[in-house]
């Protein structure tokens, strides 16, 4: 219909931002954040790549980071695919019994807060257990680490438990302590994914029920994006000094110094200064490598690889020892022909969609992926009608889905299936963590006709 791809990308980006900021304070904006991240790394950064970092740019040419297919070819697939993904993912969830915004959500949160008043220490227990499991997981084999890390992720549900206990005496101290622990852990490891994307997942919970002016929400969003880009720009240098150069000083001081140096440079908007951020955030480059390879060199596989990945997320490794692992090594080799050594990246669901089905089929696949995420997300609010505290477990369920555009379909299914099963096990074993009392039995008084049957459960 048109090849005005840059204006259309900008229009889609602005639409998502307005949608997200308008909903902020009224509901949970997790789906909108997933859409914003996908649009940014798969559409906005490629626009910048075609405009500034083409073959004529010396740095893009030296590091071979220019887009690998013409812009009409790339956006002819990526734009309708991401637009369809966004439309279906962000379509309102507003039924007669549950919703992720408005009065339904407000009542759910209010009921959750009432439960937490009676169970003030559950959040503290979750934070303590999660912190302890994080340290224990470091000494375990890889096969067991993820199971223990799920307890660590559960600590963020505990964080929200404590956050919403406004009358809890030690609330601020506990929240500050846990926040500092997360930041120090990220600095010591050089891995900032948990800080960046878990913050995005928790973002809307801090504004629920508050009337914040649109300009202030926009300012906070711009500040947050600026902070994330700033971290991305200094992260390679920080990792090089702490991982490879045996740096022995304070990691906090080092990271703070690198941030101060970057801010003092004052040349953020020159192409050379922005190149490193562009490389770190342009997921479209990997997708363009897939489009260069398929179908000219390798025929579309009709989704056979994707089917194996989805099946592997449902079958435990105990019964399928050599099943595929989440991560980019195999995908990069299969979809782009590139062998990774010493670093990690991935083609994302968008690259998998094109390599499997081509343009039309890839667009349809992205729509179905959005439909699955939306279904899983809506299921939480449906269950929260009877179990209000379940809303605070959304970060545990969807943390790894937030940045799915940079990973693969396997991680989307794998993280959702394993996290859901983990939460179900906790619910079965410790229902009081979710505000549910175990059934209690008592002997009725024989002379009291008002007594209920012997097996009557005590509920809230």
N, C-alpha and C positions, 0 to 999 in steps of 0.2 A: 504493500500500500504506500509506503514511504521509506526513504532512506535517511530521514532526519534523526539519526540515532542519538546524537549528542543531546539535542533538546528533549527527546523522549526519555533518555536516561536521567537527565536532571529533573524532569517532571515526575518520574517515578520516585526518585530519591526524596524530593520535596513532599510528595504525597504521603510517603511512609513516615517521614518526620512529623508532619502535621497530624497524621492519624495517631502516632505514638504519643505525642505531647498532649493532644486533646484527651486521650484516654488516661494519661498519667494522673493519679489521684482518684480516678473513678474505678479503676480496675487493674488487673495484672497485665503488664504489657510485654510479656515474654515472647509471644508470637511476633509482635511487631519488631522486637529487638533482633530475632532471628532473621526476619525479612530485611531489616536495615543492614545487618552485617553481610548478608548474602549479596544484596544490591551493591554495597560499598566495594567488596573485594572482587566481585565478578563483573561489575558494570562500570562503576565510577573510576576505579583504578585503571582498567583497560582504556577508558576514554582518555585519561591522562597519558597513558602509554602511547596511544596512537598520536596524540597531539604533541608530545614533547620528547618521548623516548623511542623514536623510530630508528631505522637504520642510520640516519644522518647524525644521531647523537653519539658522540665518541664513547661515553661510558656504557650506554646500552649496547653498542656494537662490540666493545672490548669484552664485556661480560656476557654477551649473547642474551640480553634480557629484553629485546624488542619482541613485540607480538609476532607470532609465527605464521599468521594467515591474514589476508586483507581485512580491513575493518568491516566491510559490507558482509563478508562471509561470517565473521565472528558474531557481530551484533544481530545478523539475520537469524541466528539460532539462540544466542544467549539472552537477548532482550525479551522475546516472547516467552522463553522458558522461565526466566526469573519473574516476569510479569504474571504468568499463570501460577507459579509457585506462591507468589505474594498474595494474589487475589484469593486463592483457596485457603491458604494458611491463615490469613487475617480476616476471613469472612466471619461476621459476628456470631458468637455463641450466646444465644438468647432464647432459651426455651421457657416453657411455662413452669418448670421446676428448678432450673439452675442456670447460672450465667457466670462469666468471669469478670463482670463489672456491674455497676449500678446497685440497686437495692438488694438483689439476691446476694451479691458478694459481701455487701456491708453487713447483712444479717449473719452470714456465715462467719465472718471475722469477729463480730460481736459475740456470737456463741462460743467461738474458740477462746476469746479472751476471758469469758466467764469460767470456762473449764480450767484455764491456766491459773485463775485465782485460787482454785481449790488444789492445784497441783503445781505449786510454785517452784519445786526443785527439779522437775523433769528436764527442763531446758539445761540446767546446770549439769545434770547427770550426762546428757547427750554431749555437751561440750567436753566434759572430762573424759568420757569414753572415747570420743572421736580423736582427741588430742593424744591420748595414750596409744590408740591403735595406729596412729600415723607413725609414731616412733617405732613401734613393734614391727610394722610392715617393712621397715628398712632391712631387717635381719632375716626376712623370709624369702623363700624362692619365688621366682616370678609368677608361678602358677597360683600362689596363694596371696600375692600382694594386693591384687584388685579386690578380693573379698574383704581384706582388712581396710583398704582405702574407702570402701563403701561406708564403713563406720565413721571414717574421717569426714566423708561428705555428709553423713547424718548429723555431724556437729553443726552444720549450717542450718538445719531444721531447728536444732537446739538454740542457735543464735536468734532465730526469729521468735522462738518461744520466749526467750528472755527479753527480746526487744519489745514484745507486746505486753509484757508484764510491767506496766508503768508504775505500779505500786511496790514493786519488789525493791527492797532496800539496797541491795548491792548491784543493781541492774547496770549502771554506767561503768562501774569498775570491771565487771565481768566482760561487758561488750568491748571495752577498750583493751583489756588484756588479750582477748581472743583475736581482735583485729591486729594488734601488735605482733602476736604469734604468727599469724598468716603472712604478714609483710616480712618479718625476719626469716621465716622459712623460705619464702620466695627469693630473698636476697642471698641466703646461704646456698641455695640450690641453683640459682640462676634461671629458674623456671617461673615465669610470671603468668602462665596461663590461668592458674587458679585465682590470682588476684584480679586479672582483667575480666575474665568471662564470668566468674562467680559474682563479681560486683555487678555486672550487667543483669545477671539473673535475679539478684536481690534488689535491684534498683527500684522497681515499682513498689515494693512492699514498704519502703520508707516514706512513700507519699500517699498511701491509701487513706482516704477519708479527709485529706487536707486540701484546701482550696488555695492553690498556688497560681499566681499570674502566669500567663502564657510566656511572657518575655523572660521571666525568671527561669522557667523550665527550659526554655530554649538556650539561655545563657549557661545553665548547668550542663546541658547536653553538649554544647560547643566546648566547654571547659573539659568535660570528660573525654571527648574525642581527641582534643589537643593533648591531654595527659597520656592517653593510650599511644598516640603517634610519637610522643616524646620518649616514652619507654621503649617503643620499637626502635627508635633511632639510636639509643645508647646501649641496647641489649647486646648486640654483637661484640662491642668493645668490652663491655663488662664481663661477658662470658669468656672472652679471650684472656683477660687478665686473671680471672679467678679459676678458670679450668686449666689453662695451658701454661701460665706463667708463674704458678705457685705463689700467688699474692698472699701475703701474711698479715696485712693490715686489717683495719675494720672494713667489712663489706658495706656497712651503712655509710661510712664516710666516703668510700670509693664511689658508690652509686650516686650519693649526693653531689660529689664533685663532678662526676660526668654529666649529671643533669644541669648543674650550674654552668659548666663549660658550654654545653649545647645551647642553653638559653642565652648566654652572653655573646654567642656568635652573631646573632641578629640577621642571618641571611637565610632564613627558613624557606623563602619563596623563590629562590633560584633553583633551576633544574638540577644542578650538581648537588646542592644541599639536600634536595628532596629525593634524590635517586635511591638512597638506601631505604627510606620509608616506602618508596614505590616498589622496590624489590620485595620487601617483607610483606606487603599487603596486597600485591597484585595476583590474586588467585587465577585471574583470567589468562595469565601467561601459561600456566600448566594446562588449562583447557585448550588454549590455542595449539599447544604441542600435540594434544590428542587429535585435534581437528586436522593437523598437518599429516598425522599418521593414518587416520581412518578417513575414508575407505581406500585411499590411494595405495597404501602399502599393505594394509591389513583389512580384511572385510569386517563389517559390523558383525558382532557375534550373536545378535538376537537376544541378549540378556542372559546368556548361559553363565557367565562369570558372576553377574549380579545375583542370579538365583542361588548359586553356591554360597555366596556371601550371606544372603538372607537366611539360608538354611543353617549355616554355621552359627548364627546368632541364637538359634533355638535349641541346638544340640550341645550339651556339655562336652568339654574337651576330653573328659574321662571316656566317653563313648566314641569320640572322633579325634584321636591324638594329633593327626596331621591336618586338622581343619585350618582354613585361612586365619591369619591374625590381622587385627585392625592395625592400620599403619600404612605408610605410603610406599614401602619398598617394593612389594609385589605389584601394586597398582601402577607405579611409575614405570616399572619394567614392562608390564603388559600393555598399558594404554599409550605410553609415550616412547618406549624403547630406551629409556634412560635408566642406568644402574646407579643407585644411590650408594655412596660410601662416605660415612662420617657426618652425614647431616640428614635431615628428615623433611619431607614435603609430600604432598598428595595431589591427586587430580580433582578431588571433590566429587560430590554427586553429579554436578553438571558435566564434568568430564566423563564420568562413568555413563551417564545418560547418552551422550553423543557417541561414545565408542561402542555402545551396545545397540542403539536403535537409529542413529542418524538424527536428522533435524526434526522431522515430524514426530517420530517415535520418542525422541529425547525430550521434546516439549511435553508430550503426554506423560512420560515417566516422571518428570519433575512435578507435574500436577498431582499424580498419585502419591508421590512422596510427601507432598504438602498435606494431602488428605489424611495420610496415616498419622503424621505428627499432630495434626489438628484433632483427629479422633482420640489419640492417646491423651492429649491435653484436656479435651472436653470430659473425658472419663474421670479425671481427677475431681472436677467440680461436681460431676454427677454423684460420685461416691462421697464427696464432702458434705452433701445434704444431710447424711446421717453421721458422718465423722468429720466435723469441722476442722480439726487440727491437721487433716490431711493436706489442706491448702498450703501449709508451711513446709511441706515436703516437696514442693515443686522444684526448688533448686537441686535437690538430690536426684530427682528424676530427669531433669532437662538440662543440667549444667553442660554436659558434653554434646547436647544437641544444639546449644547456642552457637557454637562455632563449627557446625556441621559442614558449612560450605568449604572449609579448609581441610576436611578430613575425608570421609567416605561414607557410603551407605551402610557398610558393616558397622561402623561406630554408632550410627543413629539407632539401628536395630539392637545392636549388642548392649549399648548403654541403657536403653529403655527397658529391654527384657530383663537384664540382670538387676537393674535398680528396682524395677517393679517387684521382682521376685524377692529381693532383699527386704523391701518394705513390707511385703506380705508376711515374710517370716517373722519380722519384728512384731507385726500386728498380732500374729498368732501367739507368739511367745510372751510379749509384754504389751497387752492391749491397753493398759493404763497409760502408756506413752502416747497413745492416741485419744485419750480421754474416755476409754471404754472400760467399764468395770467388769471384772469376771463375775460369772453367775455365783450367787451366794445362796446357800440353802439354810433353812431354819425350821424349827418345830412350831407349827401354829398353835395358838391357844385354843383348846377345845371349846371353851365357853365364850369365845369371841367370834360371832358370825361374820365380822368384817375382815377377818384374816384371809389372806390370799393363799392359793395352793402351795404345796411344799416346794415345788420347783420354780416358783415365780422368780425370774431374774431381776436384780436391782439395776436399773438403768438411770441415766441422767434425767 
